[in-house]
Amino acid sequence: MATSRRFVERTLTDWGGAAEVCFDAQLVVSELVTNAMRHGGGALHLRLLAHAAELACVVSDYSRAAPVPAAPGVFAEFGRGLALVEGLTRAWGWLTPPGPNKLVWACMSLR
């Protein structure tokens, strides 16, 4: 996950003007990559896309199974990642393009 967080920081810094959302974007990407590793058979690709004032974080993995937000107990160690993604982003979801993989995406404002 450290590699993905560094990628986010480096990319947003190179794009300029997006430093104020860097920490939140790193958290979102870290959660998406963690879910891909834990439930999707591994992370295949990580992409950041920017258009106007929107940032999309996209992670592909080796599974076609839909991500399912958990309802963890108060003392559970896992299960809050997608709730965190939902709280930090404008929208999130997944696509299952032709083939064996899926794409999980999250969009957030660059401002």
N, C-alpha and C positions, 0 to 999 in steps of 0.2 A: 504494500500500500504506500510505502514511502516513495517509491518510484513514481506512482501516479500523482501523489501530492506535489512532488517536484516538477513533474510535467505540467501540471495546472499552473503552478506559480511561474514557471519559465514562460509558458505560452501567454498567459495574461499579461505578464510584464512586457513581453515582446510586442504585444498588441497595443500597449499603452492605454492609460486611462481606466483600466479595469482592476487596479490594485485594491480598491475598496470592497470588491466582492470576492477577492482571492480566498480568504479564509473559508467563507461559506461554500464556495465552489470546491475547495479542497475537501471539505466534509462530505459534500454530496458525492463527489467522485469516489472518495474512499469507501463510502457505504455501497455504492453501486458495484465497485470492483470487489469488495468483500462478499457481497451477495453472489456475484458471478463465481467467485472462488469456492464459496461454501455450498451453493445450491445449483450452480449452472455448469459444473464440470470444469471451471476455469475461465478466466477472462481472455477473450480472443483479441479484441481491439478496444481502444479508448480513443474517442474523438471529442474534440471541442469545436463547436461551430458558433460563430457570432454573426448576427445580422441586426443592423440598426442597434437598438439598446437591449437585445436579447442574447443570452448565452444558452446554448444547448450542450449538455453533457451526455454522451452516448457511449454505452458499454455493450459490446456483444459477447455472448458466451456460447457454450456448446450444448445448450438445452433449449427445447421449445416450450418447456413448462412455464406458465405465467408466474410472475412474482406475486406472492401472497403476503400482504401485511399481517403480522402476528399480533396477538393480544397477550403480551407476556404478563406474568405475575409481577408483583412489585419487587420481588427479590431475584427475578430471572436475570441471568447474565447476558442473554442474547434476545433478539426479537424486536428491537426498537429502531432499526436502521431505516426502514421505509417510512416510519412515522417521522423520523428526522428529515428525510428527503422531502416528504410532503410539507413539512413545516418551513423548510428553507427555500422552496421553489414555488413558482407560479403554477406549474403543472408537471406531472410525470406520467409515464406509461410504458408500454412495450409494444413491439411489432414482431411478427413472425414472418419474415420474408421467405421466399422459396429456399429450401435447403434445411439443414439440420440445426440452425442456430436461431437465436432471437436477439433483438436489440432492446435494451432498456434505456430510456431517455428521461432527462429532467431538464426543464427550462426555467431560467431565472433572469431577472433583470440585471443589466450591467451597471445600473445606477443605484 
